[in-house]
Amino acid sequence: MATLAGQLARSAASYPTKTALVFEGRELTYRQLDEEVNRHAHALTALGVTKGDRVALMSGNSDGFVIAMYAVFRLGAIVVPVNPRATSPELRHLLTDSGASVLLLGAGMTPAVEGLVELDPIERAPHVLALDVLEGYPSLRVQTASQPSTAPDVVVEESDDCIIIYTSGTTGLAKGALFDHHRMLWVGHSMASLGTTGMDRHLHVAPLYHCAQLVLFMLNSISVGATNVVLPAFEPQAVADALEEHRITVFLGVPTMYQLMLRLPDLAERDFSAWRLGFFGAAPMPPQAVEQLTATLPAVDFFQLCGQTEGGPTGIYLTPDEVRARPDATGRWPIPNCEVRVVDADGQDVAAGAAGEIIYRGETLMKEYWGQPEATADTIRDGWLHSGDIARVDADGFMTIVDRMKDMIITGGRNVYSVEVENALAGHPDVADVAVIGHPDETFGERIVAVVTPHEGGGVTLDGLREFASAHVADYKLPRELIVREIPRNPSGKILKHVLRDETVSR
């Protein structure tokens, strides 16, 4: 039972008639979900999928995504979730790198697959099937109709590999973080320590292919027998409606989601009386937005989470009281079952007030980067995962992430942390979104560039931004150049600073 599919079977045995999954009006009880997973597992077996094989899963949020994923788990095979917005070259990289033998497609995913014919052929091209019905592709769901609802005769152990989660790829080709069932189950133990239970009703809106929504919430909630309501995509009004209609108790949103929801004029008047736990993370949220969120929804206990894919994810967090008291901070405590340190270049713990790299150790860390032993050795050293995140630690133990190591700006010989400047600029009334990057400069080495998306009808100038931010940061940290444009972000909300840097260099 100490596997992900084993946990589903246990939930089905314990709560057979309880609603497990809700998607677009369709509901499955835990017994029905378990039986559907078994049918899909038999259908995959008929395609030749065996233990240890990789199965790529490219789909938006859906019930089919969840069913197919657990079918792969049940066979002892390895799921490779694929960003549904992936381009053909990105898809080709993931298929080639993982060696996937099967590619399962959700609705709307065919353009990326059809574009593969224009690229170099994949040496061992996978079988391609639709999760449901896609013209021109065989349907996995159709093939399950004649399959038995009993579990296939496959022995899967806790130590068996189960998933390869590819990193965001914000700086280059994505790397695959490999996990076994043991590691994934320990993430669930961690979330239970933060208060989630089998009595909860989860709303899943963030992309299921991403580790935060998938591992922290979907896998964990099925393991404990909670109810899961899935939305196909984020839309502020639809999320507010679902929170109310389905009496949701637990919700994860990336900062951008919450900031867009806060623009709904009736948000504070909605009946969210069932909603007890709110989580945010995956990208920094400006302190002003955190304050607005907690003031608008005072009955919800909000946790801030910060971690990374390679950790399972694991990382640091703030309790609801700490979120209210220190909206500027990123975390204070290691997520349960994890250790955390902030260290200098020599691996020594930094003193209060200093900044260093966050490193993690615990049960949930990835086994390795798939097929990349050198990158693995560079990231996990002496059992500690080196995150690449720079955090400042204060005397009370609060940690505030100020930058990625590769994003730190050195101007005039002084270190400038971009997140600190971004937070200073984010409070400007005309700024809707902001990113800060460094640009090569003959005099200063690098000059600070503010990339700003203004609110509709708002106007921003470099002088105005500098004057506003000067009340919050030293003068050498103020931007010397302004670019007005949309901020490129990946689906988890992280700013694609390499895109902005490349654009400024080419200007």
Legacy VTK file of the C-alpha trace (Angstrom):
# vtk DataFile Version 3.0
C-alpha trace
ASCII
DATASET POLYDATA
POINTS 507 float
0.000 0.000 0.000
2.988 2.357 0.392
2.679 3.551 -3.201
0.593 6.284 -4.776
-1.776 3.860 -6.496
-1.867 1.798 -3.319
-3.056 4.868 -1.422
-5.839 5.334 -3.967
-6.887 1.700 -3.497
-6.970 2.214 0.246
-9.097 5.351 -0.107
-11.456 3.400 -2.384
-11.753 0.631 0.206
-12.300 3.094 3.066
-14.576 5.637 1.309
-16.093 3.806 -1.694
-19.087 6.128 -2.161
-17.346 9.394 -1.297
-16.855 11.843 -4.156
-13.227 11.714 -5.235
-13.128 13.783 -8.414
-15.338 16.462 -9.979
-14.715 17.899 -13.448
-17.098 19.803 -15.700
-20.199 18.237 -14.158
-18.808 14.695 -14.058
-18.296 13.086 -10.665
-16.446 9.925 -9.693
-16.605 8.240 -6.320
-13.437 6.704 -4.944
-14.596 3.233 -5.997
-15.349 4.475 -9.511
-12.029 6.304 -9.740
-10.123 3.212 -8.645
-11.949 1.050 -11.199
-11.331 3.563 -14.010
-7.646 3.620 -13.121
-7.545 -0.179 -13.334
-9.204 -0.194 -16.769
-6.766 2.399 -18.043
-3.845 0.422 -16.606
-4.959 -2.713 -18.487
-5.308 -0.661 -21.699
-1.776 0.688 -21.275
-0.532 -2.851 -20.671
-2.094 -3.891 -23.985
0.023 -1.145 -25.605
3.131 -2.719 -24.145
3.679 -0.417 -21.154
5.543 -2.250 -18.401
7.207 -1.405 -15.127
9.836 1.317 -15.463
8.598 2.597 -18.836
8.060 6.336 -19.203
4.634 7.616 -20.243
4.393 11.286 -21.209
1.137 13.004 -20.284
0.366 16.248 -22.100
-2.971 17.640 -21.035
-4.677 20.548 -19.406
-6.355 20.010 -16.066
-8.985 17.280 -16.394
-10.304 14.118 -14.819
-8.612 12.211 -17.643
-5.233 13.578 -16.563
-5.715 12.206 -13.040
-7.009 8.822 -14.173
-4.207 8.268 -16.689
-1.547 9.341 -14.201
-2.702 6.836 -11.584
-2.955 4.120 -14.229
0.733 4.646 -14.965
1.518 4.543 -11.246
-0.440 1.297 -10.895
1.764 -0.366 -13.510
4.981 0.711 -11.811
5.719 2.888 -14.833
6.875 6.515 -14.690
4.692 9.517 -15.487
6.271 12.412 -17.383
3.897 15.405 -17.095
4.280 17.826 -20.016
3.376 21.500 -20.010
0.242 21.709 -22.210
1.624 24.949 -23.638
4.863 23.322 -24.709
6.031 24.053 -28.229
7.075 21.307 -30.612
10.809 21.740 -29.827
10.092 21.672 -26.089
7.940 18.562 -26.454
10.603 16.884 -28.553
13.206 17.577 -25.855
11.069 16.018 -23.114
10.198 12.957 -25.186
13.802 12.420 -26.239
15.287 13.121 -22.826
12.863 10.881 -20.932
12.711 8.130 -23.564
8.924 8.009 -23.271
7.351 5.049 -25.065
3.822 6.501 -24.986
2.470 10.042 -25.280
-1.060 10.675 -24.000
-2.794 13.817 -25.252
-5.600 15.875 -23.826
-7.916 18.145 -25.773
-6.200 20.852 -27.835
-2.739 19.301 -27.655
-2.360 18.232 -31.294
-0.546 21.306 -32.739
2.631 20.623 -30.744
2.581 16.968 -31.828
1.921 17.754 -35.473
4.818 20.235 -35.403
7.217 17.409 -34.540
7.299 16.330 -38.193
9.187 19.536 -39.037
11.968 18.685 -36.553
14.628 16.004 -36.493
12.904 12.655 -35.991
12.870 11.091 -32.538
14.963 7.922 -32.534
12.280 5.881 -30.775
9.049 7.751 -31.413
6.363 7.059 -28.807
2.886 5.707 -29.414
0.523 8.696 -29.412
-3.004 8.342 -28.042
-5.778 10.693 -27.039
-6.973 10.580 -23.451
-10.519 10.938 -24.723
-11.328 11.709 -28.373
-9.046 13.586 -30.792
-9.506 13.268 -34.538
-6.729 11.240 -36.098
-5.555 9.603 -32.866
-6.640 6.370 -31.162
-8.512 6.949 -27.920
-7.282 5.491 -24.649
-10.711 5.944 -23.076
-12.377 3.965 -25.876
-9.863 1.167 -25.405
-10.648 0.938 -21.694
-14.298 0.021 -22.249
-13.609 -3.709 -22.594
-10.940 -3.857 -19.889
-11.503 -5.380 -16.421
-12.019 -3.115 -13.402
-9.750 -5.222 -11.188
-6.142 -4.218 -10.542
-3.490 -5.626 -12.900
-1.127 -8.198 -11.454
1.915 -5.955 -11.037
4.002 -5.653 -7.888
4.992 -2.045 -7.237
7.266 -1.122 -4.348
7.658 2.099 -2.405
11.204 2.403 -3.752
10.110 2.199 -7.410
10.405 5.330 -9.545
7.087 6.968 -10.358
7.464 10.437 -11.875
9.865 12.721 -13.720
8.950 16.363 -13.206
10.734 18.705 -15.548
12.019 21.972 -14.143
10.671 25.275 -15.342
13.489 25.750 -17.782
13.697 29.495 -17.091
17.341 29.569 -18.202
17.594 26.842 -20.808
16.587 23.239 -21.524
14.459 21.752 -18.783
15.972 18.987 -16.629
13.930 16.058 -15.353
13.773 15.582 -11.577
13.224 11.890 -10.790
11.170 10.741 -7.778
10.038 7.423 -6.368
6.824 6.654 -4.478
8.540 7.044 -1.115
9.483 10.642 -1.815
6.041 11.577 -3.134
4.280 10.038 -0.145
6.501 11.985 2.252
5.371 15.226 0.620
1.844 14.208 1.599
2.931 13.716 5.210
4.320 17.243 5.130
1.046 18.758 3.935
-0.906 16.879 6.576
1.320 18.578 9.144
0.094 21.932 7.796
-3.525 21.023 8.446
-4.968 19.370 5.329
-7.152 16.308 6.033
-9.341 13.739 4.324
-12.374 15.855 5.177
-11.245 18.677 2.903
-12.600 19.720 -0.457
-9.766 20.903 -2.712
-10.058 23.198 -5.715
-7.352 22.458 -8.318
-6.812 25.358 -10.700
-3.041 25.763 -11.050
-1.609 23.435 -13.746
-1.605 19.807 -12.674
1.578 19.113 -14.620
3.383 21.449 -12.160
4.732 19.969 -8.936
3.013 22.367 -6.524
-0.576 21.606 -7.534
0.124 18.007 -8.488
2.204 16.752 -5.584
1.376 19.002 -2.659
-2.353 18.882 -3.266
-3.695 16.338 -5.776
-1.540 13.339 -4.838
-1.799 14.127 -1.158
-5.571 14.641 -1.160
-6.263 11.369 -2.974
-4.009 9.548 -0.523
-6.143 10.746 2.399
-9.538 10.439 0.703
-10.387 14.117 0.200
-12.676 15.479 -2.529
-11.064 17.130 -5.557
-12.756 19.677 -7.799
-10.755 20.371 -10.964
-11.084 23.436 -13.191
-9.623 23.292 -16.715
-7.918 26.684 -16.425
-7.738 29.814 -14.315
-10.381 32.498 -14.755
-11.060 34.753 -11.728
-14.854 34.639 -11.873
-14.940 30.872 -12.417
-12.635 30.301 -9.435
-14.766 32.475 -7.162
-17.901 30.643 -8.341
-16.314 27.237 -7.718
-15.077 28.193 -4.249
-18.627 29.120 -3.346
-20.617 26.446 -5.187
-18.482 23.464 -4.154
-17.914 24.622 -0.574
-14.152 24.442 -1.090
-12.015 24.257 2.043
-8.469 24.260 0.546
-7.134 26.275 -2.389
-3.669 26.922 -3.816
-3.109 29.937 -6.017
0.009 31.452 -7.509
0.352 35.166 -6.664
-0.909 36.295 -10.068
-4.148 34.356 -9.516
-4.845 36.001 -6.179
-3.984 39.445 -7.532
-6.459 39.015 -10.400
-9.134 37.662 -8.057
-8.724 40.699 -5.832
-9.964 42.813 -8.730
-13.393 41.114 -8.556
-15.712 43.766 -7.082
-17.782 41.287 -5.047
-14.987 39.059 -3.726
-15.364 40.134 -0.097
-19.158 39.572 -0.213
-18.997 36.012 -1.525
-20.034 33.081 0.680
-16.643 31.544 1.284
-17.581 30.324 4.752
-16.282 26.796 4.027
-12.876 28.044 2.822
-10.440 27.619 5.685
-6.928 27.195 4.188
-5.397 29.234 1.397
-1.890 28.638 0.083
0.207 30.799 -2.182
3.693 30.401 -3.571
5.674 29.368 -6.690
6.656 33.023 -7.186
7.074 36.060 -4.909
3.943 38.026 -3.996
4.433 41.743 -3.313
3.822 42.590 0.364
1.086 45.048 -0.619
-0.827 42.254 -2.364
-0.449 39.968 0.667
-1.869 42.692 2.922
-4.801 43.253 0.565
-5.499 39.510 0.373
-5.591 38.959 4.139
-7.695 42.106 4.662
-10.227 41.109 1.983
-10.556 37.492 3.170
-9.893 37.652 6.935
-11.597 34.324 7.694
-9.146 32.345 5.520
-5.862 31.189 7.026
-3.207 31.832 4.382
0.117 29.997 4.293
3.004 31.174 2.154
4.983 28.293 0.630
8.331 28.540 -1.095
10.208 25.597 -2.529
11.364 24.060 -5.764
10.680 21.136 -8.030
13.890 19.311 -7.144
12.794 19.268 -3.489
9.642 17.310 -4.221
8.726 20.194 -3.709
9.997 21.032 -0.267
11.043 24.379 1.133
10.035 26.964 3.700
6.749 28.462 4.822
5.031 31.123 6.902
2.108 30.346 9.211
-1.087 32.396 8.794
-0.182 34.615 11.755
3.263 35.201 10.273
1.784 35.988 6.853
-0.267 38.740 8.482
2.585 40.032 10.635
5.387 39.803 8.075
3.943 40.042 4.540
7.412 40.999 3.318
8.985 37.687 4.391
9.119 34.456 2.380
9.321 31.866 5.143
10.453 31.120 8.665
10.161 27.359 9.067
11.204 24.364 7.013
8.235 22.484 5.620
7.749 19.489 7.965
10.142 16.573 7.336
12.743 18.927 5.878
15.809 20.766 7.132
16.826 24.174 5.836
19.956 26.330 6.114
21.100 29.608 4.589
24.800 29.442 3.828
27.617 31.535 2.406
29.981 30.552 -0.405
32.010 28.448 2.060
28.971 26.489 3.232
28.790 28.233 6.629
25.501 29.467 8.090
25.120 33.202 7.526
24.736 35.647 10.407
21.510 37.553 11.065
21.079 40.316 8.527
23.245 38.612 5.910
22.198 36.885 2.712
23.154 33.450 1.445
21.944 30.458 -0.521
19.062 28.348 0.798
19.887 24.643 0.959
17.558 21.768 1.878
17.805 18.219 3.163
15.022 15.692 3.710
13.030 12.663 2.582
11.392 14.356 -0.389
14.464 15.458 -2.367
14.695 14.149 -5.922
16.781 11.053 -6.525
18.587 12.712 -9.421
18.265 14.668 -12.598
17.225 12.057 -15.146
20.272 11.047 -17.145
22.417 13.942 -15.880
24.813 12.745 -13.158
27.032 15.833 -13.347
24.107 18.237 -12.886
22.853 16.046 -10.031
26.238 16.157 -8.282
26.370 19.932 -8.693
22.888 20.396 -7.166
22.926 17.797 -4.356
26.126 18.002 -2.336
26.696 16.026 0.861
22.974 15.305 0.961
21.961 18.981 0.700
19.992 20.350 -2.224
21.424 23.698 -3.302
18.455 25.761 -4.392
20.147 28.715 -6.080
17.806 31.022 -4.149
19.429 33.875 -2.222
17.684 34.735 1.059
18.340 37.257 3.777
17.833 36.025 7.344
16.833 38.357 10.169
17.368 37.985 13.905
13.934 36.372 14.365
14.646 33.678 11.811
12.475 35.093 9.017
13.894 34.391 5.570
13.207 36.667 2.639
14.219 35.554 -0.830
15.890 38.470 -2.546
17.027 36.867 -5.784
18.175 33.870 -7.727
21.959 33.558 -7.688
22.058 33.930 -11.457
19.739 36.987 -11.364
21.719 39.055 -8.861
22.857 42.380 -10.334
26.327 43.764 -9.615
26.398 47.500 -10.290
29.339 49.675 -9.355
30.800 46.732 -7.416
27.711 46.413 -5.193
25.235 43.541 -5.091
21.636 44.441 -5.873
18.907 41.846 -5.339
16.221 42.216 -7.974
13.284 41.055 -5.820
13.997 43.815 -3.307
13.781 46.441 -6.052
10.709 44.782 -7.574
8.901 44.959 -4.239
9.781 48.638 -3.933
8.377 49.368 -7.388
5.312 47.109 -7.069
3.696 49.496 -4.587
3.487 52.264 -7.190
-0.223 52.846 -7.925
0.248 52.624 -11.700
2.338 49.433 -11.698
0.434 46.214 -12.448
3.495 43.976 -12.863
7.238 44.518 -12.678
10.533 42.740 -13.235
14.036 44.044 -12.574
17.060 42.857 -14.537
20.662 43.874 -15.117
21.975 45.161 -18.447
25.679 45.396 -19.356
27.031 48.888 -18.727
30.520 50.206 -19.529
30.668 52.412 -16.430
28.889 50.379 -13.747
29.371 46.829 -15.034
25.595 46.405 -15.005
22.823 48.961 -14.895
19.445 48.289 -13.350
16.519 48.039 -15.749
12.872 48.098 -14.637
10.448 46.283 -16.939
6.929 47.425 -16.089
3.393 46.540 -17.113
1.208 49.523 -16.130
-2.393 49.272 -14.978
-4.900 50.052 -17.716
-5.065 53.814 -18.037
-1.983 54.271 -15.866
1.240 55.903 -16.924
4.733 55.337 -15.593
7.950 57.263 -16.107
11.487 56.445 -15.063
11.734 59.575 -12.904
8.415 58.804 -11.231
9.418 55.229 -10.445
12.795 56.323 -9.083
11.199 58.922 -6.848
8.633 56.444 -5.536
11.165 53.658 -4.892
13.688 55.973 -3.242
11.624 55.817 -0.056
12.234 52.053 0.129
15.704 51.286 -1.291
19.094 52.992 -1.499
19.795 55.212 -4.474
22.247 52.794 -6.102
19.428 50.243 -6.304
17.133 52.539 -8.299
16.509 51.688 -11.973
18.426 53.615 -14.607
16.295 52.437 -17.503
12.575 51.733 -18.007
10.961 49.317 -20.460
7.159 49.191 -20.695
5.790 45.809 -21.816
4.028 42.650 -20.633
6.109 40.569 -18.208
6.798 37.080 -19.616
6.124 34.366 -17.053
6.097 30.600 -17.116
2.860 28.774 -16.143
3.866 28.676 -12.457
4.158 32.460 -12.400
7.942 32.787 -12.428
9.331 35.667 -14.428
11.344 34.588 -17.471
14.207 36.974 -16.863
16.439 35.362 -19.447
13.899 36.409 -22.082
13.999 40.001 -20.849
17.798 40.014 -20.661
18.095 38.661 -24.189
15.700 41.315 -25.458
17.552 44.192 -23.805
20.887 42.982 -25.144
19.477 42.788 -28.686
17.940 46.281 -28.564
LINES 1 508
507 0 1 2 3 4 5 6 7 8 9 10 11 12 13 14 15 16 17 18 19 20 21 22 23 24 25 26 27 28 29 30 31 32 33 34 35 36 37 38 39 40 41 42 43 44 45 46 47 48 49 50 51 52 53 54 55 56 57 58 59 60 61 62 63 64 65 66 67 68 69 70 71 72 73 74 75 76 77 78 79 80 81 82 83 84 85 86 87 88 89 90 91 92 93 94 95 96 97 98 99 100 101 102 103 104 105 106 107 108 109 110 111 112 113 114 115 116 117 118 119 120 121 122 123 124 125 126 127 128 129 130 131 132 133 134 135 136 137 138 139 140 141 142 143 144 145 146 147 148 149 150 151 152 153 154 155 156 157 158 159 160 161 162 163 164 165 166 167 168 169 170 171 172 173 174 175 176 177 178 179 180 181 182 183 184 185 186 187 188 189 190 191 192 193 194 195 196 197 198 199 200 201 202 203 204 205 206 207 208 209 210 211 212 213 214 215 216 217 218 219 220 221 222 223 224 225 226 227 228 229 230 231 232 233 234 235 236 237 238 239 240 241 242 243 244 245 246 247 248 249 250 251 252 253 254 255 256 257 258 259 260 261 262 263 264 265 266 267 268 269 270 271 272 273 274 275 276 277 278 279 280 281 282 283 284 285 286 287 288 289 290 291 292 293 294 295 296 297 298 299 300 301 302 303 304 305 306 307 308 309 310 311 312 313 314 315 316 317 318 319 320 321 322 323 324 325 326 327 328 329 330 331 332 333 334 335 336 337 338 339 340 341 342 343 344 345 346 347 348 349 350 351 352 353 354 355 356 357 358 359 360 361 362 363 364 365 366 367 368 369 370 371 372 373 374 375 376 377 378 379 380 381 382 383 384 385 386 387 388 389 390 391 392 393 394 395 396 397 398 399 400 401 402 403 404 405 406 407 408 409 410 411 412 413 414 415 416 417 418 419 420 421 422 423 424 425 426 427 428 429 430 431 432 433 434 435 436 437 438 439 440 441 442 443 444 445 446 447 448 449 450 451 452 453 454 455 456 457 458 459 460 461 462 463 464 465 466 467 468 469 470 471 472 473 474 475 476 477 478 479 480 481 482 483 484 485 486 487 488 489 490 491 492 493 494 495 496 497 498 499 500 501 502 503 504 505 506
